[in-house]
């Protein structure tokens, strides 16, 4: 029974985790907008979700963890490597952060995060209504 509930909510759990980590990466890009030679990074959300959903089959490319307190490889989100965003407009100091792109990506990611939270909240309400017989 618990396994069925976990499968029912597993997609949004993975999406929230990846979106939260992506939000941190985008915030880091914004914070380093004036840092010389900083390269803007982002992840491919669909690739990270694919890896998160297929994790039950085993992923040989990911390092084995013997404890939950072990950290992921630096620059990875759920095993998906962080990619460097191509420079749209070159800068003298080598920084590739474009604030317009970063703000748009940050906002888009935040809206999708909120949508996943809303859907997950509705799923929990439906389960509670079914348990209570309403």
Helices and strands as residue ranges (DSSP letters): H 2-31, E 41-42, H 45-53, G 55-57, E 76-77, E 80-81, E 83-84, H 99-132
